[in-house]
Each structure stands twice: as C-alpha cells, then as structure tokens.
C-alpha cells in the first residue's frame, strides 16, 4: 500500500496522518479497521410503542377575531397605552366577545 493510499484510508477513518511515518500510519489504520469490524447482528427485541392517549377536546365557542382585536385595542387604550399587557388584553377581549355572543342567542 502506498503512502497516498494510506493517507486516504486514514482520512476516511478520521486519523490525523500529519507527520506520521509509513509504519506508524499502517499500525494506526490497522487498529482503526479492527475496531470498526461489524459484529454479528442478533435480532433486537422490538420495543412496543406507547399506547396513544385519546384526548377529547372541548369545542370552543368560535369568536369573531376582528371584534376581539377591536376590544383588545380599546382595553389597551383605556390603560393608557401601556405595553406588556397584550396577552391579558386579548384574553379579556375574548371573554367579552364570548359573553356578547351568548347574549345574542
């Protein structure tokens, strides 16, 4: 095996061959190829997939998102346009719209 072939093989195996003598490089390549010899495969025990949990979802009342956005903005303005409360404003607006839609029916 030539030195060029050895260096290619070493590179494939992830061995840094820089500055190595041919004899030393041959030993390293042999060690690496012996370690990577495939073992006899035995059938592995198949793991059972965990049972899927059935989840029943409650039907949410559909809300008019445009109306929710308008109300959330009104709440934001009433607070003096303070930032950082958008989630609270949005959830409060959803509750208001749900209450409004409940009254209409």
TAPE-V33426 format. One record per backbone hydrogen bond with DSSP energy under -0.5 kcal/mol. CO is the residue of the C=O (numbers start at 1). NH is the residue of the N-H. Records with the same first field share a line. If there is no record, write none. Layout:
# TAPE-V33426
CO->NH ; NH
This chain:
# TAPE-V33426
2->6
3->7
4->8
5->9
6->10
7->11
8->12
9->13
10->14 ; 15
11->14
15->17
17->20
21->25
22->26
23->27
24->28
25->29
26->30
27->31
28->32
29->33
30->34
31->35
32->36
34->37
53->55
54->56
55->57
63->65
64->68
65->69
66->70
67->71
68->72
69->73
70->74
71->75
72->76
73->77
74->78
75->79
76->81 ; 82
77->80
85->89
86->90
87->91
88->92
89->93
90->94
91->95
92->96
93->97
94->98
95->99
96->100
97->101
98->102
99->103
100->104
101->105
